Amino acid sequence: MAILPIIEVPDQRLREKSKPVEAVTDELRVLMDNMLETMYEAPGIGLAAIQVGIAKRIVVMDIS
C-alpha cells in the first residue's frame, strides 16, 4: 500500500466533476486501500478520490 499526496485548495483538480464507478475492480480495491492508508496517516475520518487527484466517485471513511 502507499500514502497518496492529498491536494488542497486552490488546486483546480478539486473542481473537476468526478465520474461514476461502473464496476469495482482489483485496481479500484488497491486504490481504496491506498486511500484508507492515506486517510489514517493524515489523520482523518474520510477521504474522497478527488482529494488525491482521481476524478472518480469514491469515498472511504472510518467512523468508529
C-alpha positions as CSV (number, residue, x, y, z in Angstrom):
1,M,0.0,0.0,0.0
2,A,1.0,3.6,-0.5
3,I,0.5,7.0,1.0
4,L,-1.0,9.2,-1.7
5,P,-0.4,13.0,-1.9
6,I,-3.5,15.0,-0.8
7,I,-4.3,18.0,-2.9
8,E,-5.6,21.2,-1.3
9,V,-7.4,24.4,-2.3
10,P,-6.7,26.2,-4.6
11,D,-5.8,23.2,-6.8
12,Q,-8.2,23.3,-9.7
13,R,-8.5,19.5,-9.8
14,L,-10.8,19.7,-6.8
15,R,-13.3,21.4,-9.1
16,E,-13.4,18.5,-11.6
17,K,-16.6,16.6,-12.0
18,S,-15.9,13.0,-10.8
19,K,-17.1,10.1,-13.0
20,P,-19.3,7.3,-11.6
21,V,-17.7,3.9,-10.9
22,E,-19.1,1.3,-13.3
23,A,-17.6,-1.8,-11.5
24,V,-15.4,-2.4,-8.6
25,T,-12.2,-3.9,-10.0
26,D,-9.0,-5.1,-8.3
27,E,-7.4,-1.9,-9.4
28,L,-10.1,0.1,-7.6
29,R,-9.7,-2.0,-4.5
30,V,-6.0,-1.2,-4.4
31,L,-6.8,2.5,-4.8
32,M,-9.3,2.3,-1.9
33,D,-6.8,0.5,0.3
34,N,-4.2,3.3,-0.5
35,M,-6.9,5.9,0.2
36,L,-7.6,4.4,3.6
37,E,-3.9,4.3,4.4
38,T,-3.6,7.9,3.3
39,M,-6.6,8.9,5.4
40,Y,-5.3,7.3,8.6
41,E,-1.9,9.0,8.0
42,A,-3.5,12.4,7.5
43,P,-5.2,11.8,10.1
44,G,-8.9,11.9,9.2
45,I,-12.2,10.1,9.1
46,G,-12.9,10.3,5.4
47,L,-11.3,10.9,2.1
48,A,-12.7,11.3,-1.4
49,A,-10.8,10.2,-4.5
50,I,-10.7,13.7,-5.9
51,Q,-8.7,14.7,-2.9
52,V,-5.9,12.5,-4.1
53,G,-6.3,13.7,-7.7
54,I,-8.5,10.9,-9.0
55,A,-11.8,12.1,-10.5
56,K,-13.9,9.1,-9.6
57,R,-16.9,8.9,-7.3
58,I,-15.2,7.0,-4.5
59,V,-15.2,7.9,-0.8
60,V,-13.6,6.0,2.1
61,M,-14.4,6.6,5.7
62,D,-14.0,5.2,9.2
63,I,-16.5,6.4,11.7
64,S,-15.5,4.1,14.5
